[in-house]
Amino acid sequence: MNKPDFGDVIIDIPGNPEKHIQQPPAGWEIIGEVTDHFATGALVRSSGCGVYARANINTLTALPQEAVREAGGSGLA
């Protein structure tokens, strides 16, 4: 699979997020798997404010929120 352009994401729900993190950070829920222009990781959403991020072993990386919603479609409703 080719990596997306800068600012774009590819989302796979449910994907295989377990290969990136074992459990979500406190206050976050696992949604699926996401690939951005830099890496692939678990797609997680903040339980409090609904912000999406890419989670890898010890890292949470912000994602372009509108790109995540567009790529996820109805799977993120």
Summary of the structure (lengths in Angstrom):
residues: 77
radius of gyration: 11.1
end to end distance: 25.6
largest distance: 32.7
contacts: 224
relative contact order: 0.26
helix: 19%
strand: 35%
